[in-house]
């Protein structure tokens, strides 16, 4: 799904962007990680993959909507590739646990790649097969790879959650350690301080 951001009227060309949608369990953690990547322009927390229109957080948490908590990532493919996003995806959650990430249990916490085109589907399936074959994990990867459907943006208080609530216990004890690990592994892909 290639998009373009509107360019100013100065004759500059519009920035070509692409979109990726991933589910890795809790979207608060996922959003905080992908926001750090150079080339990622916007990360939105939300819900996708289910059958209920305009679901609420409460409905999704009940596990009856079919939706997964996920993030929609708008990125500049000139700065970061879909393969690089997949690398971060695979390394920042456990893709071998069915409908679970840590203490979060239910289909809403499933590992999922919602592809936007045939190339994303092929890249995701290839990466998954290579990881399974490599024995990177002791158990088989259960990540679902399905076509992107409507992405429902979560309620405002879920957006930019870690940056707005960094001192909250969940952020401090769960998200912060994940970010610290991520920063060590992916320091060459991080946004530069401005």
N, C-alpha and C positions, 0 to 999 in steps of 0.2 A: 504494500500500500504506500505508494510514493505520494507525498504531499508537497506543497510549496508554501513557504511563508511569504507573505506579501512584502515586496521590497519597497523602500522609500521611492519617492518620485524623482530621484536624482539620476535615474538611468541604470542603477545597479540591478543585477539580476537577482531573482528571488532565490532564496535558500531552498534547496531540495531536501526534504526530510523523508524519513520512513518511520514505520510504527512496528513495535513488538509488544506482545501481550503475554505475560508470564504469571503463573501461580506457583508460589513456593511456600505456602502456609500463610502465616500472618502477613498482611500487606504492609503493616507498619515497618517491619524489618526490611522487607524487599524494597520499599520506597526509599528508605534511608540509604541503602547500599547503592542502588542504581543512580541516585541523585549525585553521587560522588564522581561518576565517570565523565571524563572529558568527551565531549561529543553528544552527551545526553542533554537534550534541551528542556524536556518536561517529563515528569513522572506523576501519574495520577493513580490514586488508589481507587479500587472499585470492584465490581462483580461481573463475572461472565461465565458462560457455559451452561446456564440453567434454563428453566422454562417459565419463570415468573417475571413479568414485566415490572420495571421500576422497583426492584426489591429494596427493602430497608436492611440496615445492619442487623437488627433484631431478627428479621425473617431469615437472613442468610445464616446467622448463628444457630438457628433452630435446625439447620441441616435439611430442610424440606424443599428448598427452592431449586436445587440442582446447581446453583452457582458456586463458583470458587472465588475466594478472596484472591484478587490478582492486581497487577499493576499494568497500566498502559504506558509505554515508553515511546516518546517521540524523540528521534535522534537524527544526527547529521551523518549519513553514511560516508561522507568524505573524511570524517574524523574517527568514527568507530563503526566497525562492521557488525552485521548480524551474528557472525561467528564469534566475535569478541563478546557480544552480549550473551550468547549461549555459553561461552566459557565461564562467565561470571554466574549465570543461572545455575549451571551444574555444580559449581564449587561452593555455592553459598546456602545450600540446603541439602537434605537427605532425600534423593530421588528414589530410594528403595522402600520407603515406608508408605503403604497404601492408606490414603485418607488420614494422614497424620504428619505433623511436624512437632517434635518435642511433646509438650503437654497438650497441644491443640489437636483434638481428635474430631473427625467428621469429614464428609465429602467436600465441605467448603475449604478444607485445608490441603486438598490434594495437590500433587505436583503436576503442573500442566503447562504446555506450550500451545497457545492459540495462534496458529499461523495465519498470516494475511495473504499469502500467495504461494504458488507452487514451489518457488525457490526456497522460501522459509521452511516449508514442509520437508523438502528434500534434505536441507541442511540439518534440521532438527533430527530427522530419522537417521541420517548418516552418523551424526555425533552420538546419538543414543546407542546405536548398534556398535560403534567403535568402543565406547566406554564399557558396554556390557562385555564385549569380547576381551577387552584389556584386563578385566578383573579388578578395575578400580574400586569396586565395592564388593563385599562378600555376598551380597544378595542381588537378584536381578533388579534392574531399573523399572519402576512402574509408572513413570511419567506418561501422562496421556498427551498425545499430539493430535489435536483436532482443529478443524477450521474455526477461525475467529467468528464470533457472533456478536450481537450487540453488547457493547461494553457500557455498563451503568456506573457512572461516577458515584463514589461513596459520599456520604454526608460530609459537609465542610470540616467538621472536627477531626476527620480521619486524614485530611490532606496535610502534607508537610508535618506529620505527626511528631517525629523524633525532634525536628528542629524547634517545634513549639512546646514540647513536653519533655525535654532532655533530662530533667531532674526527677521525673516520675519514676517510681520503683521499676516498672516494666522496662522503661527505656534504659535505665541505669544498669539493671542486672541482666537483661536479655539482649536488647539491641546494641548497646555500647560494646560489649565483648565481641559481637559479630562484626561490628564496624572496625574494631581494632584489628581483628584477624584479617578482614578484607583488605584493610589499608596496607598491611604487611605484604600480602600476596600480590595485590594489584597496584602497587604504588606508581608504576610507570604508566598506568591508565587513568590516574586520578586527575581531576581538574586542578589547575594551578591556582594557588592563592592569589587573589587580586588586590 
